[in-house]
Amino acid sequence: MWTDPIADLLTRIRNGVHNRAKHVAMPYSNFKLAICRVLKDEGYIADVERIEGKPTDVLRVTLKYGPRGEQVLRSIRRESKAGCRKYVAVDEIPKVLNGLGIAIVSTSRGVMSDRKCRQERLGGELVCTAY
């Protein structure tokens, strides 16, 4: 059993990108799927899909690389940890690399990027940052 499945998701994506893998797979959860959808919408991963299986479902993430094979996702970091949650108001959401990166925030209206949170004037739990 993992104490932090979101940290496991981010570590698998980070290791997959580092090893130049095409896909990474992990146990499915709705929260993991929501985080991956934000990463897909922002252009950091190519695709995410749920594969139904007998014991448990699997979340399969297709990683994205540039035209010459360079990494699109250079860094992904867990901000709010299991032992120390980090909540931010809308005006406290960090700008990652002065707006070139994203922060993923879990709000009362779902998981969304920092840009969408600022548009809708919502704060929440700062899950992770990526660039």
Secondary structure, DSSP 4 states (H G I P E B T S, - for coil): --S-HHHHHHHHHHHHHHTT-SEEEEE--HHHHHHHHHHHHTTSEEEEEEE--SSS-EEEEEE-B-TTS-BS---EEE-S-SSS--EE-GGG---GGGGTSEEEEEETTEEEEHHHHHHHT--EEEEEEE-
